[in-house]
Amino acid sequence: MPEFKVVIADPKKARSYQVEIKGEKAERLLGKKIGDIIDGEIVGLPGYKLEIRGGSDKDGFPMRPDIHGPVRVRVLLSGPPGFHPREKGERRRKTVHGNTISEDIVQVNTKIVEYGDKPVEELLFEGGEGEEE
């Protein structure tokens, strides 16, 4: 059974919230890619739409949008995500994860792109589901 920590970024309030999902809800995320729009119902936000922006796997390797599939590879990078060069033109070989969510992924980063009727805090904290960061 997959289990994910979903970090929800709220651009209007410049805050983020973390929600853990398991079981059937988590299975609905398998196979989704960076850039896909998902229904907020998965994380307890009915009426909201969330965009997948990235994440990291069980060993802490970041997801990269330009690596296709649920794979972990070593690639030559010249910029983020996965490598921040200290000098102009610096490149380095780093291990990163592909852009598809698999069971190896632990954290999924999302951003709210369409808001619902109720505020985020009211939906997440009335049931004691999420935790504030």
N, C-alpha and C positions, 0 to 999 in steps of 0.2 A: 504494500500500500504506500503510495507516495505521500509525502508530507512537505509542505512548503511554508516558508515565512514570506508573506507578501507585504512589501513596503509600498504604501500608497502616498504619493506626493500630491499635495493640494497647492497648486500654483497661486490661487487667489489669496490664501492665508499664509503662504510660505511656510507650511508645516508638513510633517510627514507622520504617518501612522503605520504601525506594524500589526498585522493580523496573521495568526497561524491557521492554516486550513489542512484538513486531512480527509481521507476517504474519497467519496464520490465527487465532492467539490474539487479536490486536488486532481483527480483523474481528468477532469474537464480541461485542465491546463496542459496536460501532456500533448506534445505535438505542436503547440502554438509557437510562433516565432516572434522575435523582436520586431516591433512595429505593428503587430496584430492588435485589434481592438477587441476587448472582452467585456462581457456583461458584468456589472458591479455586483450582481446577485451572488456570484461565487464567493465574495468576501464579506457579504452582509450589507451591501449598499444598493438596494433596489432602486432602479431608475437612473443609476450612474453608468457611465461608460469609461473604461480604463484602457490606456494604451501601455503595452509591455515595452519597457525601455531598456531592460537588461537584467542582470542577475549574476549569481556566482554558484559554482558547484560545491560538492561536499568537501573538497580540498582547498577551496578559496580561490580557484581560478576564475577570472571574469568571463562573462559571455561577450562575444564580439559579433556585431551585426553582419560583417562581411565574410564570416566563416560559416558555410552552410552545413546543416545537419546537427545531430546531437553528439558530436565528436569532440575529443580533446586532442589538440595538435600543437606542435612547436612551429611557430612562424616567425619570420623576420619582421619586426615592427618598427615604425618610425614615429608613432604617436599613440595617444589613448584610444580606446580603453586597453588596459593591460601593460602599458609602458608610457612613462612620461620622460622624454629626453631632457638631459641637463644641458646639452650643447646643441647648437644648430647643426642639423644633418646627422645627428647620432642615430644609429639603428642598433637593435639588439634582438637576439632570438629569445622568445618567451613562449611559455605554454599558456594557451587560452582555450576556452570552451566555445563550441559552435553556437549558432543563433537559435537553436530549437530546444525547447524545454523537454527534458527527459527525467528519469527517476534519479539521476545523479545531481540534479539541481537542488539547492537548499533554499536559496533566496531569490525571489522574483521582484524586480523593481518595476513599479507601475506609476502612471501619472493620470490624474483625472482629466478627461477631455470633454465630458458632457456631464453636467450636474443634474441631480434629481431634485425632488421637492423639499425633502428634509435636509438639514445640515449634517455634515459628516460626523461631527462629535456626537450628535443625538443618536444616530444610527449605530455607531460603533460602541459607544459606552453605556447605552441603556441596558444592554444585555450582558455587559461585562466581558465582551468578546475580545476587544483589542486592547493594546497598550500604547500609551503615548510615548513618543521618543523625545 
